[in-house]
Every structure is written in C-alpha cells, then in structure tokens.
Amino acid sequence: MRLSIVAATVLPLAMAPQAASAGGDAEAGRRVAEQHCSRCHVVGDFNPMGGISSTPSFQLLVKRRPDYRDRFETFYVRRPHPAFLSIKGIGRPLEYIPANAAPIELPLEAVADILAFVETLKPKQK
Ligand code: HEC
C-alpha cells in the first residue's frame, strides 16, 4: 500500500521535467488555469475575490517561490492535486478518486501552457 503511493508520486516526478519542457502557449495556459484551477486558486486577475482562502494564489507562488517553475511543472503530483487531477498517461488512473471529487484530466501540453501563462504573472521588475 505504502509502496504504491510512493511509486505513484515518485515516478511521475521523475518523468515530469523532460515531459513538461519550456515553450508552452501562455494563452492556452490561461484558459486551462481559469477553467480548472480557479476553483481553488486565485488566477491572475481572473478571480481576484475567488479561490479558497487557504490555497495560494498563482501570483503569490510566482512572486514568493524561487522554484515556482518546478512547482508548476510537477503540480499534478503535489498534494492535494493527485486526489482529483491527473495528466493523461501519467500517474494514477482517475477511477481511484473519491466519488465526491470533481475529477480533472489534462493533456501533458497543458502543464507547459500553464507554466508559460504563470510567467506572465511575474511582478514587473522595479
Ligand atoms: C481542489 C482545489 C485545487 C484545485 C482545483 C487546484 N489546486 Fe493547486 N493547490 C491547492 C492547494 C490547497 C494547494 C496548497 C498545497 C500546500 O501548500 O500544501 C495548491 C498548491 C498548488 C501549487 C504549489 C504546489 C507546491 O508544492 O508548492 C501549484 C503549482 C498548483 N497548486 C497548481 C495548480 C494548477 C496548475 C491547477 C489547475 C490545473 C490547480 N493547482 C488546481 C488546491 C487546488
């Protein structure tokens, strides 16, 4: 049991860096983020009063986390996301999610697209 959790977490992490390389489409990423991430995260100026208060806004992650690129490249294996979200062909099949969760399945390109989009949320250099 414990081993399978480790495998489900570590294997996708090992695959992620090369899979989600640079060159995403920021506009496509914005659409994915607004549709699928804004339920919990504040996403740029799309839903400034939205999100769930305990969930970090995308702009805060970009501003405060020097390693935000890693975090966005691997968000789908970082908690809590594996409970309700998967990338097609990577990680746990979605049948195992709890019945009350709203499942999301995204194509791998979406990861690079979201990363390209969050780059646009970087605070302007002073
Ligand atoms: C059901 C709510 C929910 C949805 C939907 C959701 N997230 Fe999250 N996300 C969270 C929470 C809660 C955290 C904070 C986890 C923590 O700090 O332990 C988080 C953290 C993150 C982090 C930081 C991870 C880290 O380890 O620092 C990234 C990046 C992220 N989310 C990306 C996304 C993206 C991209 C989407 C949409 C495709 C998304 N999230 C959709 C709830 C959600």
Residues whose N, C-alpha, C, O or C-beta is under 5 A from the ligand:
A	BS01	HEC	H36 C37 R39 C40 T55 R71 F72 F75 R78 R79 P80 I114
